[in-house]
């Protein structure tokens, strides 16, 4: 089971955007401001809904904002032809006969054995009822604003929408029928997942490592050390290191006994004073101060990652930023993989997707080569649960590094670029291969792949190219 395609509408630069995903790695590339972070953000906002990552008015595509503004203040509004407006995400899931369908059976819209596509729809939209209320409220606001004497801060419709949009826009989740003949969703036929109280947590899990990582080389930085406690908390739920964990707990218990005896001497005076002021008699309840080291909390702030050089242990912030970034990413990947796998008493989601944003931050080109060469093996090696079941992981890596691109599989590349309308489109290089095959030019395509080495990979991030023949 896997995500085959993602469609996005009206989110920032992604006005009408579609991207195909590979079975494992999808390498998303493109120049700055071509929607790579927007792709990560819209998935997070819809799949991991919380107060922390709610939509803002600035998330709406600029062209959409203008058309929506016209719709709100337009005089010729027709309720019969109104289509709910807003930000939309469609996730196309593909399954086969070997997959466990117990979870996705809740969202299946078609029992045709030839149709193996499920479309999950997420929408942040204004329904007809809310649009009618919005139009009335906006008109009332504009009438009141036009009569105001406060000309220094003009309050127009954009001001009103910016302040009040979340009173009219709401998130809806759907399972949309897929028209197998026309190979597209039939949006008029759907299952309301909220009304039916269908949870997607066992179907879809999305996690990410943001480009805005906390790693610094300041002496107060303890990012790597704090990550060790997170790894421990995730490890505790598995059997892999259970023996070591039990030894850890036994040692803490012994330490508690020793410290409690020491505390008895350290705090004897204050305990005696409490007895006097509290009027405690010999047979009454007494107080004492004991040690209670908690294994879950002990690692927080009490472990330090060191690195050894020529027999000397040095603190983590003595490392270069690139090396610290790489270590931090590996730690974070370890934490997230354990979250994907869940404990042995829980069931993993059917579809797991990990987004790693700009892994090349601060790193030397050689380290970028090493990262992309090893990331597939690193992720594959740790996908088996304690019960023997393996989870399937799709991962998306966005990058600006030509070094990473040159070492990647040509078919993994998804190239994002702006079109003439300033909207972002995604180019799948596998589609380019099909174009060459259609024209009978397979040899030319092989030639192109052969010479897409380091310097040529920089073309993906260039504005223009000058080609010079000869020496």
Secondary structure, 3 states (H helix, E strand, C coil): CEEEEEEEEEECCEEEEEEECCCCEEEEECCCCCCHHHHHHHHHHHHCCCHHHCCCHHHECHHHHHHHHHHHHCCCCCCCCCCCEEEEEEEEEECCCCCCCCCHHHHCCCCCCCCCEEEEEEEEEECHHHHHHHHHHHHHHHHHHHCCCCCCCCCCHHHHHHHHHHHCCEEEEEEEEEECCCCEEEEEEEEECCCCCCCCCCCEEEEEECCCCCCCCCCCCCHHHHHHHHHHHHHCCCCCCHHHHHHHHHHHHHHHHHHHHHHHHHCHHHHHHHHHHHCCCCCCCCCCCCCCCCHHHHCCCCCCCEEEECCEEEEHHHCCHHHHHHHHHHHHHHHHHHHHHCCCCCCCCCEEEEEEECCCCCCCHHHHHHHHHHHHHHHHCCCECCCCCECCEEEEEEECCHHHHHCCCHHHEEEEEECCCCCEEEEEHHHHHHHHHHCCCHHHHHHHHHCCCHHHHHHHHCCCCCCCCCC
